[in-house]
Amino acid sequence: MVDHSVVRAEVSDLDAGQKPESWLPHLTGLVLPLVVISGNLLGGWLTLSGFVLALGIYPILDVLLGEAKQRGAIPTDGRPFEIILLLGSLLPFFGLATLFYRATLDGSVWTTWAAALSTGIGSGQGIIVAHELGHRKPRSARWWLARVLLFSVHYTHFTTEHNHNHHRNTAIHDIDAASAPYRRGLWMQVARTVPLQFISAVRINQQRGKKGVRNPVLQVFALQIIAVIVVWQVLGLWVTLAWLLAAAFAIFLLEYVNYIRHWGLKREPGERQTHMHSWQTEARLSRWVLLELTIHPAHHMKASAPFWQLRAYDDAPTLPAGYFACFWPCLFPPLWKRWVGKGIPEEQRA
């Protein structure tokens, strides 16, 4: 069990005598989905704009802008952050609608597939919002909004698996499929974790007595298949394939994030989870655009805390760069291990 009083004490020590950080920088999280929507509507080379911004420009800015140490007091008014969260939850649906529009107009040409990749990045950012909302009160309006966001990328089981297995068993590699050991590269991890997380979500509901057709994960999976068939029949094959490509890319980006924030960190069954079992980074751009997702150890110590209350630990494992800057090196496992692996103790390299 996590001693939340200790967590709060550590945070208050950092907060003493300092002002809260402004909410304004987090508006940068709305730029990418707006760019995706604009590119899809305008067509042509602009359909690549979301992809180029997120994976071409942002990695460079992630390095150039450096870190922003989050040591100010916790904001007492969370309303501006909640508004940003709400806007961030709506924009991915507009992005998906504009993808359908582009695919309907262009058919099977490169602009459709470019728009699908850009939309997948926008939908991936939507998963970040869904992750935040998925930790809210079960069956509340925000919780249901998270489920709908995840439905749009065919990954609705994520909330169940993430909340009820990953958070409990982080860094226990035999139980938590989302945590990768040192010797496993990104590609093998993605191929393994996607089906295993689905199976885990099914089992979680089975353990609650919801078996067979009564299992919510299987019920929603059936609805997702029906939704794909309906889109195919109403809007055509190319729209359907564009949607599936966007969803697949969004899921890949989610699992990339899961990979880098737990890779190589290990604990034994029964060992207490601490902030040393997750990677963090205070890279300025990644922090703001991704709604403090990068302050991951603090999230694991108190999953119910909203993103604007998270604070980094001085001694937690720290990535050498932000999430955007880590993307391309992570695609090459030998390079990734050489770059980041030196921060992992020798005894954990199994």
DAHUKA-V722245 format. One record per residue. N is the residue number from 0. RES is the residue in one letter. PSI is psi in whole degrees, 0 to 359 (* if undefined). OMEGA is omega as a letter, one per 40 degrees, with the letter a starting at -180 (999 if undefined). D_CENTER is the distance of its C-alpha to the mean C-alpha in Angstrom with 1 decimal. Layout:
N|RES|PSI|OMEGA|D_CENTER ; N|RES|PSI|OMEGA|D_CENTER
This chain:
0|M|145|i|24.4 ; 1|V|131|i|22.9 ; 2|D|94|a|25.5 ; 3|H|335|i|23.9 ; 4|S|324|i|27.2 ; 5|V|318|i|26.8 ; 6|V|312|a|23.3 ; 7|R|323|i|24.8 ; 8|A|318|a|27.8 ; 9|E|319|i|25.9 ; 10|V|316|a|24.0 ; 11|S|328|i|27.4 ; 12|D|321|a|29.0 ; 13|L|329|a|26.6 ; 14|D|342|a|27.1 ; 15|A|122|i|30.9 ; 16|G|14|a|32.6 ; 17|Q|151|a|29.7 ; 18|K|154|i|28.5 ; 19|P|150|i|25.0 ; 20|E|145|a|22.8 ; 21|S|151|i|22.9 ; 22|W|345|a|20.2 ; 23|L|319|a|21.2 ; 24|P|334|a|19.0 ; 25|H|350|i|15.9 ; 26|L|339|i|17.5 ; 27|T|338|i|16.4 ; 28|G|344|i|13.0 ; 29|L|348|a|15.2 ; 30|V|311|a|16.9 ; 31|L|309|i|14.7 ; 32|P|327|i|14.7 ; 33|L|322|i|18.4 ; 34|V|318|i|19.1 ; 35|V|312|a|17.7 ; 36|I|314|a|19.9 ; 37|S|316|a|22.8 ; 38|G|320|i|22.7 ; 39|N|323|a|22.6 ; 40|L|322|a|25.6 ; 41|L|330|i|27.6 ; 42|G|190|a|27.3 ; 43|G|215|a|28.7 ; 44|W|339|a|27.1 ; 45|L|346|i|24.9 ; 46|T|342|i|22.7 ; 47|L|356|a|21.3 ; 48|S|320|i|20.6 ; 49|G|318|i|16.9 ; 50|F|314|a|16.6 ; 51|V|319|a|19.1 ; 52|L|310|a|17.6 ; 53|A|320|a|14.0 ; 54|L|0|i|15.3 ; 55|G|308|a|18.9 ; 56|I|315|a|19.4 ; 57|Y|321|i|16.3 ; 58|P|324|i|16.6 ; 59|I|314|i|20.2 ; 60|L|328|i|19.7 ; 61|D|323|i|17.2 ; 62|V|313|a|20.2 ; 63|L|325|a|22.9 ; 64|L|345|i|21.7 ; 65|G|203|a|21.3 ; 66|E|154|i|20.2 ; 67|A|101|a|20.5 ; 68|K|122|a|21.4 ; 69|Q|87|a|20.3 ; 70|R|10|i|23.5 ; 71|G|173|i|24.7 ; 72|A|156|i|25.4 ; 73|I|130|i|22.9 ; 74|P|138|i|23.4 ; 75|T|340|i|25.7 ; 76|D|107|a|24.8 ; 77|G|3|a|21.2 ; 78|R|316|i|22.2 ; 79|P|323|i|21.2 ; 80|F|322|i|17.6 ; 81|E|323|i|17.7 ; 82|I|317|i|19.1 ; 83|I|319|i|16.4 ; 84|L|318|i|13.9 ; 85|L|314|i|16.2 ; 86|L|320|i|16.7 ; 87|G|337|i|13.0 ; 88|S|336|a|13.1 ; 89|L|324|a|16.2 ; 90|L|323|i|15.8 ; 91|P|329|i|13.7 ; 92|F|321|i|16.7 ; 93|F|322|i|19.0 ; 94|G|317|i|17.3 ; 95|L|320|i|17.7 ; 96|A|319|i|21.2 ; 97|T|331|i|22.1 ; 98|L|316|i|21.0 ; 99|F|319|i|23.4 ; 100|Y|312|a|26.0 ; 101|R|316|a|25.7 ; 102|A|326|i|25.8 ; 103|T|319|a|28.8 ; 104|L|315|a|30.6 ; 105|D|336|a|30.0 ; 106|G|214|a|29.9 ; 107|S|69|i|29.4 ; 108|V|170|a|29.4 ; 109|W|331|a|27.0 ; 110|T|328|i|25.9 ; 111|T|315|a|24.4 ; 112|W|327|i|22.3 ; 113|A|318|i|21.4 ; 114|A|324|i|20.3 ; 115|A|319|i|18.3 ; 116|L|315|i|16.3 ; 117|S|317|i|15.9 ; 118|T|324|i|15.0 ; 119|G|324|i|12.3 ; 120|I|318|i|10.7 ; 121|G|320|i|11.3 ; 122|S|327|i|10.0 ; 123|G|322|i|6.7 ; 124|Q|329|i|6.8 ; 125|G|327|i|8.1 ; 126|I|325|i|5.4 ; 127|I|316|i|4.2 ; 128|V|317|i|7.9 ; 129|A|324|i|8.3 ; 130|H|315|i|6.6 ; 131|E|312|a|9.1 ; 132|L|332|a|11.8 ; 133|G|346|i|11.6 ; 134|H|2|i|13.0 ; 135|R|179|a|15.9 ; 136|K|126|i|19.2 ; 137|P|135|i|19.3 ; 138|R|13|i|20.8 ; 139|S|171|a|20.7 ; 140|A|320|i|20.2 ; 141|R|322|i|16.7 ; 142|W|317|i|15.8 ; 143|W|324|i|17.3 ; 144|L|321|i|15.5 ; 145|A|318|a|12.2 ; 146|R|320|i|14.0 ; 147|V|319|i|15.3 ; 148|L|316|a|12.1 ; 149|L|327|i|11.0 ; 150|F|325|a|14.6 ; 151|S|344|i|14.5 ; 152|V|15|i|12.4 ; 153|H|41|a|14.3 ; 154|Y|40|a|11.8 ; 155|T|333|a|13.2 ; 156|H|351|a|13.9 ; 157|F|315|a|10.4 ; 158|T|316|i|11.3 ; 159|T|309|a|14.6 ; 160|E|318|a|13.7 ; 161|H|313|a|11.0 ; 162|N|324|a|13.4 ; 163|H|351|i|16.6 ; 164|N|304|a|16.3 ; 165|H|313|a|13.4 ; 166|H|331|i|14.2 ; 167|R|327|a|17.9 ; 168|N|24|i|18.0 ; 169|T|133|i|15.6 ; 170|A|5|i|17.3 ; 171|I|97|a|20.0 ; 172|H|332|a|19.6 ; 173|D|345|a|22.0 ; 174|I|318|a|20.2 ; 175|D|105|a|16.5 ; 176|A|343|a|15.4 ; 177|A|349|i|11.9 ; 178|S|124|a|13.9 ; 179|A|135|i|15.8 ; 180|P|168|a|19.3 ; 181|Y|318|a|20.8 ; 182|R|0|a|22.6 ; 183|R|125|i|19.9 ; 184|G|172|a|18.5 ; 185|L|315|a|15.2 ; 186|W|316|i|17.0 ; 187|M|322|i|18.6 ; 188|Q|315|a|15.5 ; 189|V|316|i|13.7 ; 190|A|330|a|17.1 ; 191|R|317|a|17.5 ; 192|T|327|a|14.3 ; 193|V|306|i|13.7 ; 194|P|324|a|17.2 ; 195|L|326|i|17.4 ; 196|Q|323|i|14.5 ; 197|F|313|i|16.3 ; 198|I|319|i|19.6 ; 199|S|317|i|18.4 ; 200|A|321|i|17.4 ; 201|V|315|a|20.8 ; 202|R|324|i|22.6 ; 203|I|317|i|21.2 ; 204|N|327|i|22.9 ; 205|Q|321|i|25.9 ; 206|Q|342|i|26.5 ; 207|R|5|i|26.7 ; 208|G|5|a|29.4 ; 209|K|89|a|27.6 ; 210|K|160|i|28.7 ; 211|G|227|a|29.3 ; 212|V|350|i|29.1 ; 213|R|355|a|28.3 ; 214|N|118|a|24.9 ; 215|P|326|a|22.3 ; 216|V|317|i|19.8 ; 217|L|325|i|22.6 ; 218|Q|313|a|23.8 ; 219|V|325|i|20.5 ; 220|F|319|i|20.4 ; 221|A|320|i|23.9 ; 222|L|324|i|23.1 ; 223|Q|320|i|20.5 ; 224|I|317|i|23.3 ; 225|I|318|a|25.6 ; 226|A|318|i|23.4 ; 227|V|317|i|23.2 ; 228|I|318|i|27.0 ; 229|V|314|i|27.7 ; 230|V|319|i|25.9 ; 231|W|313|a|27.8 ; 232|Q|326|a|31.1 ; 233|V|317|a|30.7 ; 234|L|347|i|29.0 ; 235|G|170|a|29.7 ; 236|L|316|a|28.4 ; 237|W|324|i|26.9 ; 238|V|317|a|24.7 ; 239|T|314|a|23.6 ; 240|L|324|i|22.8 ; 241|A|318|i|21.0 ; 242|W|314|a|18.7 ; 243|L|322|i|18.1 ; 244|L|316|i|17.5 ; 245|A|317|i|14.9 ; 246|A|317|a|13.1 ; 247|A|320|a|13.5 ; 248|F|322|i|12.1 ; 249|A|318|i|8.9 ; 250|I|319|i|8.7 ; 251|F|316|a|9.8 ; 252|L|321|i|7.3 ; 253|L|314|a|4.5 ; 254|E|334|i|7.5 ; 255|Y|315|i|8.5 ; 256|V|314|i|6.0 ; 257|N|320|a|7.2 ; 258|Y|308|a|10.5 ; 259|I|340|a|11.1 ; 260|R|0|i|10.4 ; 261|H|357|a|12.9 ; 262|W|131|i|15.0 ; 263|G|357|i|18.7 ; 264|L|131|a|18.7 ; 265|K|142|i|20.9 ; 266|R|157|a|22.6 ; 267|E|154|i|25.2 ; 268|P|132|a|25.5 ; 269|G|343|i|26.9 ; 270|E|138|a|25.9 ; 271|R|134|i|24.4 ; 272|Q|136|i|20.8 ; 273|T|180|i|20.8 ; 274|H|355|i|18.7 ; 275|M|1|a|19.9 ; 276|H|13|i|17.6 ; 277|S|147|i|14.3 ; 278|W|149|i|14.0 ; 279|Q|164|i|13.8 ; 280|T|142|i|14.6 ; 281|E|24|i|16.2 ; 282|A|127|a|16.2 ; 283|R|307|a|17.1 ; 284|L|315|i|15.3 ; 285|S|320|i|11.8 ; 286|R|311|a|12.5 ; 287|W|314|a|13.7 ; 288|V|323|a|11.7 ; 289|L|19|i|8.2 ; 290|L|51|i|10.0 ; 291|E|19|i|10.8 ; 292|L|335|a|7.4 ; 293|T|344|i|9.8 ; 294|I|61|a|12.3 ; 295|H|324|i|11.0 ; 296|P|318|i|14.5 ; 297|A|324|i|15.5 ; 298|H|320|i|12.7 ; 299|H|332|i|14.0 ; 300|M|333|i|17.5 ; 301|K|84|a|17.2 ; 302|A|336|a|14.3 ; 303|S|348|a|16.3 ; 304|A|131|i|16.4 ; 305|P|160|a|14.9 ; 306|F|329|a|12.8 ; 307|W|353|i|16.1 ; 308|Q|357|a|17.9 ; 309|L|143|i|15.9 ; 310|R|141|a|18.1 ; 311|A|155|i|17.9 ; 312|Y|144|a|20.4 ; 313|D|332|a|23.2 ; 314|D|9|i|23.4 ; 315|A|155|i|19.9 ; 316|P|132|a|18.9 ; 317|T|127|i|17.9 ; 318|L|152|a|16.4 ; 319|P|350|i|19.0 ; 320|A|178|i|16.9 ; 321|G|175|a|13.7 ; 322|Y|322|i|10.5 ; 323|F|316|a|12.2 ; 324|A|335|a|15.5 ; 325|C|346|a|14.4 ; 326|F|304|a|13.2 ; 327|W|316|i|16.8 ; 328|P|326|a|18.3 ; 329|C|337|i|15.8 ; 330|L|346|a|17.0 ; 331|F|92|a|20.4 ; 332|P|318|i|20.4 ; 333|P|319|i|23.8 ; 334|L|318|i|22.9 ; 335|W|314|a|19.7 ; 336|K|321|a|21.8 ; 337|R|323|a|24.5 ; 338|W|315|a|22.4 ; 339|V|333|a|20.2 ; 340|G|336|i|22.1 ; 341|K|344|i|24.9 ; 342|G|2|a|22.9 ; 343|I|129|i|22.9 ; 344|P|147|a|26.2 ; 345|E|322|a|28.4 ; 346|E|344|i|28.7 ; 347|Q|357|a|25.0 ; 348|R|70|a|25.2 ; 349|A|*|999|25.7
